[in-house]
Amino acid sequence: MKAIKTFTHSNCNFEPIRILSAMKKVIWHILNIIVFTMLALLVTPSSHAQFVRFVEDGQQWQGKLQTSINRYVAKNGTEVELVAAVHIADAAYYEALNAYFEQRDVVLYELVTSEPDPDLSQQARDDGGSAIGFVQAAMASYLQLHFQLQEINYGAVNFRHADLSMQELRSIMDAKNENFFTMFLNLAAAQMASEQQARLNGSGAVSSFTVLSLLTALAADNQGQAVKYLVAQELGRSGGLIIDAELESQVTILGDRNAAALGELQQVLSDGSDQRISLFYGAAHMPGIERVLLEELEFSMSEQTWLDAWVIP
């Protein structure tokens, strides 16, 4: 009995605690990565242009996640550039964007916030002022990246808010009987259907972002680099969900926010004093905004530039 008692205290009461603790950390990492990837991807509608891509380096766990600046020109010469963004990235990426924004007449930017002043409070800079922002900030820390709200100069004189307020977003979602949980369930279901269709017809890039690949990355010697590579590869994956204008309009976090951005854009265009306009929004929003630019506002795409958002390693 003494031997059994000693064994119980020295092993059964110690090792399981260590194992459970390690398992909790792994599960927490997995949940954070999956939620962040869904938030960042949301949907990838069919589009004339590409707004985010992943470029392989040829070495294990190495590559670049890139976002684009697409230029569109109207018949009167007015220039609108869609500046696709990822909300966590290398510091050099945000430095390049800040320098670029200084050259623009007006920058229309996205940010769902209750802050009336573009010079955001420290809390909003730290966590985005929302659950989504908290996840993004947490992933920035884990992947050793920088958070957009902490790096972009939103107080610049040429910056103009072009998004819903937090109160407006909640009112619209309440009217649709929608919440973030049901929205993500719908998006997850649509993503699974899209992946199944891609496998059946052999078209599009099927996701390699699986539990097995994630566990492999978490078990790698250079875990942080491996997970960053895997997430970047998924964010840059071409294809994805195909969504039309009608379905897009039903998803508040996409359709209604795009409408807010386009409303501000049309006000700037009507004023006529600004000729170099940038619209700075997450890459998932860009295909819907581009569709309106091309089909309704009769702009023509003229140029595309790529920026390195994540350089791995």
C-alpha positions as a LaTeX table, in Angstrom:
\begin{tabular}{lrrr}
\hline
Residue & $x$ (\AA) & $y$ (\AA) & $z$ (\AA) \\
\hline
Met1 & 0.00 & 0.00 & 0.00 \\
Lys2 & 2.83 & 2.35 & 0.80 \\
Ala3 & 4.40 & 1.73 & $-2.60$ \\
Ile4 & 1.07 & 2.36 & $-4.33$ \\
Lys5 & 0.50 & 5.52 & $-2.32$ \\
Thr6 & 3.97 & 6.82 & $-3.18$ \\
Phe7 & 3.42 & 6.08 & $-6.87$ \\
Thr8 & 0.05 & 7.82 & $-6.78$ \\
His9 & 1.48 & 11.00 & $-5.34$ \\
Ser10 & 4.66 & 11.07 & $-7.37$ \\
Asn11 & 3.22 & 10.21 & $-10.77$ \\
Cys12 & $-0.55$ & 10.05 & $-11.12$ \\
Asn13 & $-1.02$ & 13.33 & $-9.32$ \\
Phe14 & 1.80 & 15.12 & $-11.17$ \\
Glu15 & 2.16 & 13.97 & $-14.77$ \\
Pro16 & $-1.56$ & 14.26 & $-15.67$ \\
Ile17 & $-1.53$ & 17.87 & $-14.49$ \\
Arg18 & 1.45 & 18.65 & $-16.70$ \\
Ile19 & $-0.16$ & 16.84 & $-19.65$ \\
Leu20 & $-3.50$ & 18.60 & $-19.18$ \\
Ser21 & $-1.77$ & 21.95 & $-18.91$ \\
Ala22 & 0.13 & 21.33 & $-22.14$ \\
Met23 & $-3.05$ & 20.15 & $-23.87$ \\
Lys24 & $-4.91$ & 23.29 & $-22.78$ \\
Lys25 & $-2.18$ & 25.46 & $-24.29$ \\
Val26 & $-2.32$ & 23.55 & $-27.58$ \\
Ile27 & $-6.12$ & 23.75 & $-27.73$ \\
Trp28 & $-6.01$ & 27.49 & $-26.92$ \\
His29 & $-3.51$ & 28.07 & $-29.73$ \\
Ile30 & $-5.61$ & 26.04 & $-32.16$ \\
Leu31 & $-8.83$ & 27.92 & $-31.30$ \\
Asn32 & $-7.16$ & 31.31 & $-31.59$ \\
Ile33 & $-5.59$ & 30.43 & $-34.94$ \\
Ile34 & $-8.83$ & 29.03 & $-36.38$ \\
Val35 & $-10.92$ & 32.02 & $-35.23$ \\
Phe36 & $-8.34$ & 34.50 & $-36.49$ \\
Thr37 & $-8.12$ & 32.78 & $-39.88$ \\
Met38 & $-11.91$ & 32.82 & $-40.27$ \\
Leu39 & $-12.01$ & 36.50 & $-39.33$ \\
Ala40 & $-9.25$ & 37.37 & $-41.75$ \\
Leu41 & $-10.60$ & 35.29 & $-44.62$ \\
Leu42 & $-14.33$ & 35.73 & $-44.10$ \\
Val43 & $-15.08$ & 35.18 & $-47.77$ \\
Thr44 & $-13.17$ & 35.52 & $-50.99$ \\
Pro45 & $-15.73$ & 36.57 & $-53.61$ \\
Ser46 & $-15.14$ & 36.21 & $-57.33$ \\
Ser47 & $-13.38$ & 39.31 & $-58.60$ \\
His48 & $-11.64$ & 40.93 & $-61.53$ \\
Ala49 & $-8.47$ & 41.41 & $-59.47$ \\
Gln50 & $-6.57$ & 39.61 & $-56.76$ \\
Phe51 & $-6.06$ & 41.42 & $-53.46$ \\
Val52 & $-4.04$ & 39.00 & $-51.34$ \\
Arg53 & $-1.67$ & 36.19 & $-52.26$ \\
Phe54 & 0.98 & 33.92 & $-50.80$ \\
Val55 & 4.32 & 33.51 & $-52.57$ \\
Glu56 & 6.29 & 30.37 & $-51.73$ \\
Asp57 & 10.00 & 30.75 & $-51.02$ \\
Gly58 & 10.94 & 27.16 & $-51.86$ \\
Gln59 & 12.24 & 26.42 & $-48.34$ \\
Gln60 & 10.33 & 24.74 & $-45.52$ \\
Trp61 & 8.10 & 27.14 & $-43.59$ \\
Gln62 & 9.20 & 30.13 & $-45.70$ \\
Gly63 & 7.29 & 32.51 & $-47.98$ \\
Lys64 & 5.59 & 35.90 & $-48.25$ \\
Leu65 & 2.01 & 37.01 & $-47.67$ \\
Gln66 & 1.34 & 40.00 & $-49.93$ \\
Thr67 & $-1.51$ & 42.47 & $-50.33$ \\
Ser68 & $-2.19$ & 44.68 & $-53.31$ \\
Ile69 & $-2.82$ & 48.32 & $-54.12$ \\
Asn70 & $-5.07$ & 48.36 & $-57.18$ \\
Arg71 & $-5.52$ & 51.59 & $-59.13$ \\
Tyr72 & $-8.75$ & 52.47 & $-60.94$ \\
Val73 & $-9.21$ & 55.53 & $-63.13$ \\
Ala74 & $-12.43$ & 57.33 & $-64.13$ \\
Lys75 & $-13.00$ & 59.01 & $-67.50$ \\
Asn76 & $-12.40$ & 62.43 & $-65.91$ \\
Gly77 & $-9.01$ & 61.29 & $-64.58$ \\
Thr78 & $-10.03$ & 60.78 & $-60.95$ \\
Glu79 & $-7.95$ & 58.03 & $-59.41$ \\
Val80 & $-9.21$ & 55.58 & $-56.78$ \\
Glu81 & $-6.84$ & 53.05 & $-55.29$ \\
Leu82 & $-8.12$ & 50.07 & $-53.31$ \\
Val83 & $-5.56$ & 49.38 & $-50.59$ \\
Ala84 & $-6.14$ & 45.86 & $-49.32$ \\
Ala85 & $-5.03$ & 45.25 & $-45.76$ \\
Val86 & $-4.32$ & 42.45 & $-43.35$ \\
His87 & $-4.83$ & 43.61 & $-39.79$ \\
Ile88 & $-1.65$ & 42.11 & $-38.37$ \\
Ala89 & 1.64 & 42.31 & $-40.27$ \\
Asp90 & 5.33 & 43.18 & $-40.16$ \\
Ala91 & 6.25 & 46.67 & $-38.94$ \\
Ala92 & 7.86 & 47.44 & $-42.33$ \\
Tyr93 & 4.51 & 46.84 & $-44.03$ \\
Tyr94 & 2.77 & 49.52 & $-41.97$ \\
Glu95 & 5.72 & 51.89 & $-42.37$ \\
Ala96 & 5.38 & 51.56 & $-46.16$ \\
Leu97 & 1.62 & 52.18 & $-45.96$ \\
Asn98 & 2.04 & 55.28 & $-43.78$ \\
Ala99 & 4.54 & 56.73 & $-46.27$ \\
Tyr100 & 2.19 & 55.93 & $-49.16$ \\
Phe101 & $-0.84$ & 57.51 & $-47.43$ \\
Glu102 & 1.04 & 60.80 & $-47.03$ \\
Gln103 & 0.97 & 61.18 & $-50.81$ \\
Arg104 & $-2.80$ & 60.78 & $-51.15$ \\
Asp105 & $-5.45$ & 63.52 & $-51.14$ \\
Val106 & $-7.85$ & 61.50 & $-48.99$ \\
Val107 & $-7.73$ & 58.07 & $-47.33$ \\
Leu108 & $-11.08$ & 56.44 & $-46.56$ \\
Tyr109 & $-10.53$ & 53.87 & $-43.83$ \\
Glu110 & $-12.40$ & 51.05 & $-42.12$ \\
Leu111 & $-12.89$ & 50.83 & $-38.40$ \\
Val112 & $-15.98$ & 49.80 & $-36.48$ \\
Thr113 & $-15.58$ & 51.79 & $-33.30$ \\
Ser114 & $-17.48$ & 53.84 & $-30.77$ \\
Glu115 & $-14.62$ & 56.35 & $-30.73$ \\
Pro116 & $-15.69$ & 59.66 & $-32.32$ \\
Asp117 & $-12.09$ & 60.86 & $-32.66$ \\
Pro118 & $-9.75$ & 59.23 & $-35.23$ \\
Asp119 & $-6.94$ & 59.62 & $-32.68$ \\
Leu120 & $-7.96$ & 56.35 & $-31.07$ \\
Ser121 & $-7.91$ & 55.69 & $-27.34$ \\
Gln122 & $-5.17$ & 53.41 & $-26.04$ \\
Gln123 & $-7.67$ & 50.62 & $-25.39$ \\
Ala124 & $-8.90$ & 50.71 & $-28.98$ \\
Arg125 & $-5.29$ & 50.63 & $-30.17$ \\
Asp126 & $-4.51$ & 47.68 & $-27.90$ \\
Asp127 & $-7.45$ & 45.43 & $-28.70$ \\
Gly128 & $-9.50$ & 47.11 & $-31.41$ \\
Gly129 & $-12.28$ & 47.91 & $-28.96$ \\
Ser130 & $-14.07$ & 44.65 & $-29.80$ \\
Ala131 & $-13.87$ & 40.87 & $-29.46$ \\
Ile132 & $-12.61$ & 40.64 & $-33.06$ \\
Gly133 & $-9.91$ & 43.18 & $-32.36$ \\
Phe134 & $-8.92$ & 41.28 & $-29.23$ \\
Val135 & $-8.40$ & 38.07 & $-31.25$ \\
Gln136 & $-6.37$ & 39.97 & $-33.86$ \\
Ala137 & $-4.19$ & 41.60 & $-31.20$ \\
Ala138 & $-3.66$ & 38.23 & $-29.46$ \\
Met139 & $-2.62$ & 36.61 & $-32.75$ \\
Ala140 & $-0.27$ & 39.50 & $-33.51$ \\
Ser141 & 1.49 & 38.82 & $-30.23$ \\
Tyr142 & 1.64 & 35.05 & $-30.78$ \\
Leu143 & 2.94 & 35.34 & $-34.37$ \\
Gln144 & 5.35 & 38.17 & $-33.47$ \\
Leu145 & 3.61 & 40.59 & $-35.81$ \\
His146 & 2.30 & 44.11 & $-35.31$ \\
Phe147 & $-1.34$ & 45.20 & $-34.89$ \\
Gln148 & $-2.67$ & 47.61 & $-37.51$ \\
Leu149 & $-4.34$ & 49.98 & $-35.03$ \\
Gln150 & $-1.05$ & 50.48 & $-33.23$ \\
Glu151 & 0.94 & 51.21 & $-36.40$ \\
Ile152 & $-1.22$ & 53.21 & $-38.84$ \\
Asn153 & $-1.42$ & 56.99 & $-38.33$ \\
Tyr154 & $-5.21$ & 57.35 & $-38.16$ \\
Gly155 & $-4.82$ & 60.94 & $-36.96$ \\
Ala156 & $-3.43$ & 62.11 & $-40.31$ \\
Val157 & $-5.28$ & 65.13 & $-41.73$ \\
Asn158 & $-6.20$ & 63.28 & $-44.94$ \\
Phe159 & $-7.78$ & 60.31 & $-43.11$ \\
Arg160 & $-11.59$ & 60.08 & $-43.27$ \\
His161 & $-13.71$ & 57.48 & $-41.47$ \\
Ala162 & $-15.72$ & 55.36 & $-43.93$ \\
Asp163 & $-17.30$ & 52.61 & $-41.86$ \\
Leu164 & $-20.21$ & 51.87 & $-39.55$ \\
Ser165 & $-20.09$ & 52.89 & $-35.91$ \\
Met166 & $-20.43$ & 50.14 & $-33.33$ \\
Gln167 & $-23.97$ & 51.27 & $-32.59$ \\
Glu168 & $-24.92$ & 51.23 & $-36.28$ \\
Leu169 & $-23.46$ & 47.75 & $-36.73$ \\
Arg170 & $-25.37$ & 46.38 & $-33.74$ \\
Ser171 & $-28.64$ & 47.98 & $-34.89$ \\
Ile172 & $-28.33$ & 46.46 & $-38.36$ \\
Met173 & $-27.47$ & 43.03 & $-36.97$ \\
Asp174 & $-30.37$ & 43.18 & $-34.51$ \\
Ala175 & $-32.76$ & 44.09 & $-37.34$ \\
Lys176 & $-31.54$ & 41.01 & $-39.25$ \\
Asn177 & $-31.71$ & 38.85 & $-36.10$ \\
Glu178 & $-28.00$ & 38.25 & $-36.63$ \\
Asn179 & $-25.14$ & 37.95 & $-34.16$ \\
Phe180 & $-21.45$ & 37.17 & $-34.53$ \\
Phe181 & $-21.94$ & 33.55 & $-33.49$ \\
Thr182 & $-24.62$ & 32.82 & $-36.11$ \\
Met183 & $-22.64$ & 34.75 & $-38.71$ \\
Phe184 & $-19.54$ & 32.61 & $-38.17$ \\
Leu185 & $-21.62$ & 29.43 & $-38.23$ \\
Asn186 & $-23.05$ & 30.46 & $-41.60$ \\
Leu187 & $-19.61$ & 31.34 & $-42.93$ \\
Ala188 & $-18.16$ & 28.03 & $-41.71$ \\
Ala189 & $-20.99$ & 26.09 & $-43.38$ \\
Ala190 & $-20.48$ & 28.01 & $-46.62$ \\
Gln191 & $-16.74$ & 27.38 & $-46.48$ \\
Met192 & $-17.23$ & 23.63 & $-46.03$ \\
Ala193 & $-19.68$ & 23.57 & $-48.94$ \\
Ser194 & $-17.21$ & 25.48 & $-51.10$ \\
Glu195 & $-14.38$ & 23.10 & $-50.25$ \\
Gln196 & $-16.57$ & 20.11 & $-51.06$ \\
Gln197 & $-17.54$ & 21.64 & $-54.41$ \\
Ala198 & $-13.89$ & 22.35 & $-55.21$ \\
Arg199 & $-13.01$ & 18.71 & $-54.56$ \\
Leu200 & $-15.89$ & 17.50 & $-56.75$ \\
Asn201 & $-15.21$ & 19.65 & $-59.79$ \\
Gly202 & $-11.43$ & 19.90 & $-59.45$ \\
Ser203 & $-11.46$ & 23.69 & $-59.59$ \\
Gly204 & $-10.04$ & 26.19 & $-57.13$ \\
Ala205 & $-7.40$ & 25.68 & $-54.48$ \\
Val206 & $-8.50$ & 23.32 & $-51.73$ \\
Ser207 & $-7.43$ & 24.41 & $-48.28$ \\
Ser208 & $-4.43$ & 22.74 & $-46.70$ \\
Phe209 & $-5.35$ & 24.30 & $-43.36$ \\
Thr210 & $-6.37$ & 21.18 & $-41.43$ \\
Val211 & $-6.12$ & 20.05 & $-37.82$ \\
Leu212 & $-3.32$ & 17.66 & $-38.87$ \\
Ser213 & $-1.30$ & 20.38 & $-40.60$ \\
Leu214 & $-1.83$ & 22.70 & $-37.63$ \\
Leu215 & $-0.67$ & 20.05 & $-35.15$ \\
Thr216 & 2.38 & 19.40 & $-37.38$ \\
Ala217 & 3.20 & 23.12 & $-37.29$ \\
Leu218 & 2.73 & 23.29 & $-33.51$ \\
Ala219 & 5.09 & 20.31 & $-33.13$ \\
Ala220 & 7.80 & 21.87 & $-35.31$ \\
Asp221 & 11.07 & 23.02 & $-33.75$ \\
Asn222 & 10.43 & 26.54 & $-35.06$ \\
Gln223 & 6.76 & 26.50 & $-34.00$ \\
Gly224 & 6.09 & 30.22 & $-34.40$ \\
Gln225 & 7.48 & 30.31 & $-37.93$ \\
Ala226 & 5.64 & 27.13 & $-38.92$ \\
Val227 & 2.26 & 28.37 & $-37.67$ \\
Lys228 & 2.82 & 31.77 & $-39.28$ \\
Tyr229 & 3.61 & 30.04 & $-42.59$ \\
Leu230 & 0.49 & 27.90 & $-42.37$ \\
Val231 & $-1.81$ & 30.84 & $-41.58$ \\
Ala232 & $-0.22$ & 33.00 & $-44.30$ \\
Gln233 & $-0.60$ & 30.22 & $-46.84$ \\
Glu234 & $-4.31$ & 29.96 & $-46.04$ \\
Leu235 & $-4.88$ & 33.72 & $-46.12$ \\
Gly236 & $-3.25$ & 33.92 & $-49.51$ \\
Arg237 & $-4.98$ & 30.91 & $-50.96$ \\
Ser238 & $-6.68$ & 31.73 & $-54.24$ \\
Gly239 & $-10.24$ & 30.68 & $-54.91$ \\
Gly240 & $-12.19$ & 30.20 & $-51.68$ \\
Leu241 & $-15.85$ & 31.01 & $-51.35$ \\
Ile242 & $-17.73$ & 32.32 & $-54.34$ \\
Ile243 & $-20.33$ & 34.82 & $-53.22$ \\
Asp244 & $-22.56$ & 37.06 & $-55.32$ \\
Ala245 & $-23.79$ & 40.57 & $-54.57$ \\
Glu246 & $-27.11$ & 39.34 & $-53.14$ \\
Leu247 & $-25.52$ & 36.99 & $-50.61$ \\
Glu248 & $-22.85$ & 39.54 & $-49.76$ \\
Ser249 & $-25.54$ & 42.08 & $-48.86$ \\
Gln250 & $-27.03$ & 39.63 & $-46.35$ \\
Val251 & $-23.78$ & 39.46 & $-44.32$ \\
Thr252 & $-23.66$ & 42.66 & $-42.29$ \\
Ile253 & $-19.95$ & 42.58 & $-41.59$ \\
Leu254 & $-19.37$ & 42.61 & $-45.36$ \\
Gly255 & $-22.28$ & 44.05 & $-47.34$ \\
Asp256 & $-23.43$ & 46.81 & $-45.00$ \\
Arg257 & $-19.91$ & 47.95 & $-44.22$ \\
Asn258 & $-19.07$ & 47.99 & $-47.92$ \\
Ala259 & $-22.14$ & 50.16 & $-48.45$ \\
Ala260 & $-20.87$ & 52.59 & $-45.79$ \\
Ala261 & $-17.46$ & 52.77 & $-47.48$ \\
Leu262 & $-18.96$ & 53.29 & $-50.92$ \\
Gly263 & $-21.30$ & 55.96 & $-49.56$ \\
Glu264 & $-18.31$ & 57.96 & $-48.28$ \\
Leu265 & $-16.47$ & 57.37 & $-51.54$ \\
Gln266 & $-19.37$ & 58.73 & $-53.60$ \\
Gln267 & $-19.50$ & 61.82 & $-51.38$ \\
Val268 & $-15.80$ & 62.45 & $-52.04$ \\
Leu269 & $-16.29$ & 61.88 & $-55.76$ \\
Ser270 & $-19.27$ & 64.26 & $-55.83$ \\
Asp271 & $-17.20$ & 66.97 & $-54.14$ \\
Gly272 & $-14.70$ & 66.75 & $-57.00$ \\
Ser273 & $-11.79$ & 68.42 & $-55.19$ \\
Asp274 & $-9.80$ & 65.25 & $-54.49$ \\
Gln275 & $-8.21$ & 63.47 & $-57.44$ \\
Arg276 & $-6.07$ & 60.88 & $-55.63$ \\
Ile277 & $-8.33$ & 58.81 & $-53.39$ \\
Ser278 & $-7.42$ & 55.69 & $-51.44$ \\
Leu279 & $-9.86$ & 53.28 & $-49.83$ \\
Phe280 & $-8.08$ & 51.35 & $-47.07$ \\
Tyr281 & $-10.06$ & 48.22 & $-46.13$ \\
Gly282 & $-9.52$ & 44.57 & $-45.31$ \\
Ala283 & $-8.83$ & 42.37 & $-48.32$ \\
Ala284 & $-12.11$ & 40.43 & $-47.88$ \\
His285 & $-14.10$ & 43.61 & $-48.59$ \\
Met286 & $-12.31$ & 44.55 & $-51.79$ \\
Pro287 & $-14.00$ & 42.33 & $-54.40$ \\
Gly288 & $-17.45$ & 43.75 & $-53.57$ \\
Ile289 & $-16.14$ & 47.32 & $-53.58$ \\
Glu290 & $-14.30$ & 46.71 & $-56.84$ \\
Arg291 & $-17.48$ & 45.37 & $-58.42$ \\
Val292 & $-19.27$ & 48.68 & $-57.78$ \\
Leu293 & $-16.29$ & 50.69 & $-59.03$ \\
Leu294 & $-16.18$ & 48.80 & $-62.32$ \\
Glu295 & $-19.84$ & 48.12 & $-63.02$ \\
Glu296 & $-21.67$ & 51.11 & $-61.52$ \\
Leu297 & $-19.16$ & 53.95 & $-61.26$ \\
Glu298 & $-17.50$ & 53.02 & $-64.60$ \\
Phe299 & $-13.90$ & 53.09 & $-63.44$ \\
Ser300 & $-11.24$ & 51.07 & $-65.26$ \\
Met301 & $-8.40$ & 49.20 & $-63.57$ \\
Ser302 & $-5.01$ & 50.55 & $-64.64$ \\
Glu303 & $-2.30$ & 49.26 & $-62.30$ \\
Gln304 & $-1.51$ & 46.81 & $-59.50$ \\
Thr305 & 1.28 & 46.96 & $-56.90$ \\
Trp306 & 2.14 & 44.28 & $-54.33$ \\
Leu307 & 3.37 & 44.89 & $-50.78$ \\
Asp308 & 5.02 & 42.32 & $-48.49$ \\
Ala309 & 2.81 & 42.02 & $-45.40$ \\
Trp310 & 4.46 & 38.98 & $-43.80$ \\
Val311 & 7.98 & 37.89 & $-44.68$ \\
Ile312 & 8.60 & 34.40 & $-43.28$ \\
Pro313 & 11.03 & 33.90 & $-41.68$ \\
\hline
\end{tabular}
